[in-house]
Amino acid sequence: LAESFFTTVCVLVSDLPPPPPTSLDDNSVLRRNLRRELLHALAVEPRSHSEAMQAASAAVSRRDETEGNIGSSGGASSVRTVFAEVLQSIGQQRNQGSRSAPRTYELKADASD
């Protein structure tokens, strides 16, 4: 009986969405989701800015679905701003041999703390 209760509590805690933002300017859930998706994407291989943005778009679409913010004003610019901040905090630009190749980002060594 105790094992079933513990399993149920674990499922509830892990499957419930995070609480809604406390204000319109609160982007902590978006920041957390983007960070998680970028960590996963950059851990696999270095990615260009557009590839990293595409990988992180899953987090944005899930956020919009759970919060009902699809089409809200200022959403796209806010996502781009938060994405750039998160990418700079966990990724570093990789040195390229050629100037014509797109800039790629790799995971910083201390980013997965």
Backbone as a ProteinNet text record, in pm:
[ID]
protein_1_A
[PRIMARY]
LAESFFTTVCVLVSDLPPPPPTSLDDNSVLRRNLRRELLHALAVEPRSHSEAMQAASAAVSRRDETEGNIGSSGGASSVRTVFAEVLQSIGQQRNQGSRSAPRTYELKADASD
[TERTIARY]
82.4	0	87.7	191.9	280.9	354	390	459.1	367.4	241.8	145.8	125.6	117.1	102.2	223.5	341.9	464	471	436	435.7	337.7	220.5	119.8	168.6	229.1	282.1	391.4	479.8	586.7	529.8	427.5	364.9	299.6	229.4	163.7	264.4	370.2	469.1	545.2	576.4	656.4	573.3	447	365	284.5	273.1	196.6	276.2	207.5	277.7	319.7	418.3	460.3	349.6	355.5	253.7	260.7	151	150.7	240.8	286.8	371.7	297.7	372.7	311.5	274.4	341	309.3	329.8	290.4	305.8	452.2	538.1	680.2	761.1	697	767.4	790.2	916.8	949.2	1035.2	1022.4	1105.7	1074.5	948.5	912.9	970.2	957.1	1014.6	1165.8	1230	1375.8	1417.2	1346	1377.3	1359.9	1250	1225.5	1329.5	1361.5	1463.2	1598.8	1632.6	1761	1768.6	1662	1661	1675.6	1600.5	1607.2	1743.2	1799.4	1931.7	2041.3	2031.4	2128.1	2127.9	2009.7	1999.3	2054.9	2020.3	2063.6	2214.1	2270.6	2414.1	2498.4	2440.1	2513.7	2538.4	2449.5	2462.8	2571.3	2564.4	2662	2655.1	2762.8	2756.5	2650.3	2583.8	2476.9	2490	2440.7	2434.9	2323	2319.7	2216.6	2077.7	2055.9	1923	1887.2	1986.2	1959.3	1925.3	1994.8	1966.3	1827.7	1792	1659.4	1550.8	1575	1478.2	1463.2	1573.5	1568.3	1493	1510	1444.4	1298	1256.4	1118.3	1018.7	1061.4	973.1	930.3	1023.1	990.7	889.6	905.7	815.9	676.7	666.5	534.3	464.1	537.6	475.1	429.4	506.9	469.2	341	332.8	213.2	90.1	107.3	-6.2	-55.9	36	-6.1	-59	-8.6	-52.1	-158.4	-182.1	-281.5	-238.9	-109	-57.4	-34.5	-88.3	-61.4	-113.8	-24	-61	-59.6	-3.5	-1.1	96	71.4	154.1	290.6	393.7	528.1	590.9	521.3	570.8	694.5	697.3	809.9	937.5	927.8	1048.3	1097.4	1006	1044.3	1115.7	1066	1127.7	1267.7	1283.3	1416.1	1513.8	1468	1554	1596.9	1501.7	1532.6	1621.4	1593	1675	1819.9	1841	1977.3	2048.5	1978.5	2038	2076	1987.1	2013.9	2127.7	2128.1	2234.4	2370.4	2376	2502.2	2546.2	2449	2485.5	2533.2	2481.9	2521.6	2606	2614.5	2689.8	2803.9	2903.1	3012.9	3031.8	3069	3088.3	3212.2	3196.9	3305.6	3389.5	3519.8	3607.9	3589.3	3572.1	3552.5	3677.1	3712.6	3826.5	3793.7	3668.4	3626.3	3529.9	3542.2	3452	3315	3307	3179.6	3089.9	3146.6	3066.4	2985	2864.7	2784.9	2850.8	2829.5	2882.6	2811.3	2887.2	2825.9	2853.5	2766.5	2777.9	2791.7	2876.3	2891.9	2863.3	2839.4	2804.7	2927.2	2910.4	3019.1	3041	3163.6	3197.1	3121.7	3096.5	3029.2	2878.3	2821.4	2678.7	2588.8	2637.3	2549.7	2551.6	2579.2	2580.8	2444.3
-119.1	0	126.8	126.6	241.9	261.1	150.8	159.7	220.4	182.4	239	388.3	425.6	567	646.5	595.3	663.5	676.3	571.8	575.7	680.8	685.9	783.8	926.5	950.3	1083.4	1121.6	1028.6	1056.3	1091.8	1020.5	1048.9	1186.5	1217.8	1347.8	1461.8	1448	1555.4	1572.7	1463.7	1474.7	1509.9	1478.1	1500.8	1629.7	1692.3	1816.5	1930.7	2021	2136.7	2231.5	2317.8	2412.7	2514	2581.1	2682	2796.7	2866.2	2978.1	3091.1	3175.7	3288.8	3381.3	3445	3535	3669.7	3705.9	3831.2	3812.3	3911.3	3903.4	3905.1	3965	3974.9	3855.1	3762.1	3645	3543.6	3523.9	3428.5	3313.3	3284	3180.7	3042.5	3014.1	2883.9	2871.5	2977.2	2977.3	2959.9	3032.8	3023.8	2881	2820.3	2683.9	2583.8	2597.5	2505.4	2522.6	2646.7	2671.5	2618.4	2638.3	2588.8	2437.2	2369.9	2223.4	2174.2	2232.1	2189	2218.8	2335.6	2370.2	2282.4	2252	2160.1	2026.3	1974.7	1846.6	1855.5	1961.6	1975.4	1995.2	2080.5	2108.3	1995.4	1914.4	1800	1694.6	1687	1588.2	1629.3	1755.1	1804.1	1956.1	2020.4	2165.6	2199.3	2309.9	2349.5	2495.7	2526.3	2666.5	2735.1	2866.5	2943.4	2898.2	2881.7	2843.1	2700.5	2610.6	2473.1	2469.7	2549.9	2557.2	2616.4	2717.8	2778.2	2677.8	2599.3	2497.3	2391.8	2350.1	2251.8	2306.5	2434.4	2495.8	2528.9	2527.6	2563.3	2465.2	2343.7	2247.7	2299.9	2362.1	2417.4	2530.7	2613	2726.3	2677.6	2580.1	2531.3	2465.2	2391.2	2331	2438.5	2544.3	2653.8	2719.2	2744.8	2808.4	2720.5	2589.8	2498.8	2493.6	2488.5	2474.5	2605	2717.4	2845.2	2913.1	2866.8	2928.7	3063	3083.8	3213.5	3222.2	3133.6	3135.5	3266.2	3335.7	3461.1	3580.6	3567.8	3682.7	3787.7	3910.5	4019	4018.8	4041.3	4048.9	3914.6	3805.7	3674.1	3634.2	3660.5	3617.5	3691.6	3822.6	3897.3	3857.2	3827.1	3782.2	3647.8	3558.3	3426.3	3442.5	3526.9	3547.9	3605.4	3699.3	3761.4	3660	3584.9	3484.4	3375.7	3335	3234.3	3280.8	3405.4	3458.5	3461.7	3499.9	3502.7	3363.1	3267.2	3129.5	3069.6	3094.2	3041.3	3096.8	3224	3283.4	3228.4	3192.2	3143.4	2998.1	2915.4	2773.6	2732.1	2817.7	2781.6	2877	2827.7	2913	2895.8	3004.9	3001.4	2918.7	2830.6	2742.2	2810.9	2796.5	2854.8	2781.6	2858.8	2802.9	2827.1	2731.6	2747.9	2837.9	2840.3	2915.9	3026	3141.7	3251.8	3233.8	3151.5	3132.9	3032.6	2950.3	2852.5	2924	2873.3	2937.6	2920.2	3018.6	3009.3	2895.7	2816.5	2709.3	2730.5	2677	2687.4	2547.6	2537.7	2411.5	2436.7	2331.2	2340.4	2379.7	2477.2	2514.7	2400.5	2387	2278.2	2290	2411.4	2430.2	2447.6	2425.5	2451.3	2343	2224.3	2113.9	2090.9	2194.3	2180.2	2147.3
0	0	0	81.1	87.2	-44.8	-108.4	-237.8	-343.7	-345.5	-440.9	-415.8	-289.6	-256.2	-303.1	-275.7	-316.4	-468.1	-541.2	-687.5	-738.9	-679.1	-720.2	-695.3	-580.4	-549.2	-648.7	-682	-778.9	-915.6	-958.6	-1088.1	-1085.8	-979.6	-970.1	-970.7	-895.2	-885.8	-1016.3	-1083.7	-1206.2	-1329.4	-1331.1	-1449.8	-1447.6	-1334.2	-1328.2	-1390.7	-1460.7	-1517.5	-1405.4	-1432.6	-1330.1	-1303	-1188.8	-1159.2	-1259.3	-1278.8	-1374	-1324.7	-1417.2	-1378.5	-1282.8	-1195.2	-1097.8	-1158.9	-1270.4	-1338	-1487.7	-1565.6	-1710.8	-1752.9	-1671.5	-1703.7	-1656	-1586.5	-1532.9	-1644.3	-1681.9	-1787.4	-1734	-1605.3	-1544.1	-1600.7	-1629.2	-1685.9	-1827	-1905.7	-2040.4	-2034	-1945.3	-1929.8	-1891	-1798.3	-1754.4	-1868.3	-1943.6	-2055.1	-2166.3	-2199.6	-2302.2	-2258.6	-2133.1	-2081.4	-2092.1	-2051.2	-2057.4	-2201.2	-2293.5	-2432.9	-2494.9	-2463.6	-2517.4	-2458	-2329.6	-2268.6	-2340.9	-2366.4	-2435.7	-2577.7	-2648.3	-2788.1	-2799.1	-2714.9	-2723.2	-2663.6	-2577.6	-2522.6	-2630	-2727	-2833.8	-2931.3	-2978.6	-3075.7	-3082.8	-3128	-3148.9	-3254.5	-3236.6	-3327.8	-3365	-3484.4	-3525.7	-3448	-3458	-3386.8	-3429.4	-3558.1	-3606.2	-3565.7	-3564.9	-3520.5	-3371.5	-3293.8	-3150.5	-3126.7	-3204.8	-3192.9	-3228.2	-3331.6	-3371.5	-3262.1	-3201.4	-3094	-2973.1	-2946.2	-2831.2	-2858.7	-2982.7	-3015.2	-2954.6	-2926	-2860.5	-2723.8	-2652.4	-2521	-2532.7	-2634	-2652.7	-2688.9	-2776.5	-2816.3	-2698.7	-2614.6	-2497.1	-2400.3	-2385.9	-2296.6	-2345.4	-2474.3	-2529.4	-2512.8	-2529.9	-2516.6	-2372.8	-2276.5	-2137.8	-2080.4	-2126.9	-2072	-2155.5	-2276.5	-2362	-2415	-2434.5	-2479	-2628.4	-2705.8	-2848.9	-2906.6	-2974.9	-3037.8	-2945.5	-2826.2	-2736.5	-2787.1	-2754.1	-2805.9	-2740.5	-2821.6	-2769.9	-2739.1	-2764.9	-2730.5	-2807	-2937.2	-3019.4	-2982.2	-2960.9	-2924.7	-2786.5	-2695.9	-2563.4	-2570.3	-2653.7	-2670.2	-2727.5	-2827.7	-2887	-2785.6	-2705.9	-2605.2	-2499.8	-2447.8	-2346.2	-2406.4	-2530	-2596.2	-2606.7	-2648.2	-2661.9	-2527	-2422.1	-2288.8	-2241.2	-2261.4	-2217.8	-2299.7	-2429.9	-2515	-2472.7	-2439.8	-2394.9	-2259.2	-2174.7	-2041.4	-2042.3	-2133.6	-2132.3	-2251.4	-2353.6	-2473.1	-2498.8	-2568.8	-2611.4	-2760.4	-2822.9	-2967.6	-2999.3	-3093.8	-3132.8	-3240.7	-3233.5	-3334.8	-3467	-3571.2	-3704.2	-3787.6	-3870.5	-3959.2	-4076.7	-4115.9	-4233.8	-4192	-4254.9	-4223	-4288.2	-4391.7	-4460	-4387.3	-4300.3	-4226.1	-4118.3	-4089.7	-3984.3	-3847.1	-3760.9	-3625.3	-3552.5	-3481.7	-3404.8	-3257.2	-3175.8	-3031.6	-2973.8	-2870.6	-2799.8	-2652.7	-2581.5	-2440.7	-2359.2	-2269.9	-2179.6	-2081	-2035.8	-1943.6	-1812.2	-1765.5	-1636.9	-1648.9	-1764.6	-1786.6	-1730.1	-1712.5	-1671.1	-1521	-1443.5	-1297.6	-1243.7
[MASK]
+++++++++++++++++++++++++++++++++++++++++++++++++++++++++++++++++++++++++++++++++++++++++++++++++++++++++++++++++

